[in-house]
């Protein structure tokens, strides 16, 4: 998988992912939103640590600096 997630994007995804997981584990939401928080948290952290976003690949976007 090609890296397409830059440093700032990665930091934001980690913050959002951790926040979503905190909301999940503290039972802040109920019903479907409880599970949405879990999914968002897992996906955000996975993308942040792999530095590859499938949606970025589909649309040809990259926030990663290109090395020449």
C-alpha positions as CSV (number, residue, x, y, z in Angstrom):
1,X,0.0,0.0,0.0
2,X,1.3,3.4,-1.0
3,X,1.6,6.0,1.8
4,X,-0.7,8.9,1.1
5,X,-1.3,10.4,4.6
6,X,0.9,13.2,5.8
7,X,2.1,14.1,9.3
8,X,-0.6,16.6,10.2
9,X,-3.3,14.4,8.7
10,X,-2.0,11.5,10.7
11,X,-2.0,13.5,14.0
12,X,-5.6,14.7,13.4
13,X,-6.7,11.1,12.7
14,X,-5.1,9.8,15.9
15,X,-6.8,12.5,18.0
16,X,-10.2,11.8,16.3
17,X,-9.7,8.1,16.6
18,X,-8.8,8.2,20.3
19,X,-11.7,10.6,21.0
20,X,-14.2,8.3,19.3
21,X,-12.9,5.3,21.2
22,X,-13.2,7.2,24.5
23,X,-16.8,8.0,23.6
24,X,-17.4,4.3,22.9
25,X,-15.8,3.0,26.1
26,X,-17.5,5.5,28.3
27,X,-20.9,4.7,26.8
28,X,-21.5,8.3,25.9
29,X,-23.8,7.3,23.0
30,X,-26.5,4.6,22.9
31,X,-27.9,2.6,20.0
32,X,-26.3,2.7,16.6
33,X,-24.2,5.8,17.4
34,X,-22.4,3.7,20.1
35,X,-21.2,1.4,17.3
36,X,-20.5,4.2,14.9
37,X,-18.1,5.7,17.4
38,X,-16.3,2.3,17.6
39,X,-16.0,2.0,13.8
40,X,-14.8,5.6,13.4
41,X,-12.2,5.1,16.1
42,X,-10.8,1.9,14.7
43,X,-10.7,3.1,11.1
44,X,-9.1,6.4,12.0
45,X,-6.4,4.7,14.1
46,X,-5.8,2.0,11.4
47,X,-5.4,4.7,8.7
48,X,-3.1,6.8,10.9
49,X,-0.8,3.9,11.7
50,X,-0.6,2.4,8.2
51,X,-0.4,5.9,6.6
52,X,-2.5,4.7,3.7
53,X,-6.1,5.9,3.2
54,X,-8.2,3.9,0.7
55,X,-10.4,6.8,-0.1
56,X,-7.4,9.0,-0.8
57,X,-6.2,6.3,-3.2
58,X,-9.5,6.2,-5.1
59,X,-9.7,9.9,-5.5
60,X,-6.0,10.4,-6.2
61,X,-5.4,12.6,-3.1
62,X,-2.2,12.6,-1.0
63,X,-1.4,14.8,2.0
64,X,2.1,13.1,2.2
65,X,5.1,15.1,1.0
66,X,6.6,13.6,-2.1
67,X,10.3,12.8,-1.9
68,X,12.4,13.5,-5.1
